[in-house]
Amino acid sequence: MDKLVASFQKNKFEEVRVQIKEFKGYDLLDLRVYTTLKESEEKVPTGKGLSINVSHFYDLKKALLEAEVILRENHLLNE
């Protein structure tokens, strides 16, 4: 299964994509930076990112929720 879940602009030339992918028989959650090639408008993946087995999804979710609490406590989120 290859499925794009979400994407958002990181800066003028890069975007972050959250995808569910299969690689060598493993189901992975892939968070990857894509960049725009100078010679075209095509977005290509970079080496910057993280691929984890989907079995670690709840560990990642828990860590992000804990990070959100700290960011809110320190007024680092713009809402």
Residue pairs with C-beta under 8 A, 6 or more apart in sequence:
1 20
1 21
1 22
1 27
2 19
2 20
2 21
2 22
3 19
3 20
3 21
4 17
4 18
4 19
5 18
5 19
5 20
6 17
6 18
7 15
7 16
7 17
7 18
7 34
8 15
8 16
9 15
10 16
10 33
13 35
13 36
14 33
14 34
14 35
14 36
14 46
15 33
15 34
15 43
16 31
16 32
16 33
16 34
17 30
17 31
17 32
17 34
17 45
18 29
18 30
18 31
19 29
19 30
19 31
19 32
20 27
20 28
20 29
20 30
20 54
21 27
21 28
21 30
21 51
22 28
23 51
26 53
27 53
27 54
28 51
28 52
28 53
28 54
29 51
29 52
29 53
29 54
29 56
29 57
29 60
30 49
30 50
30 51
31 49
31 50
31 51
32 45
32 46
32 48
32 49
32 50
32 51
33 45
33 46
33 48
33 49
34 43
34 44
34 45
34 46
35 43
35 44
35 46
36 42
36 43
37 43
37 44
52 60
68 77
71 77
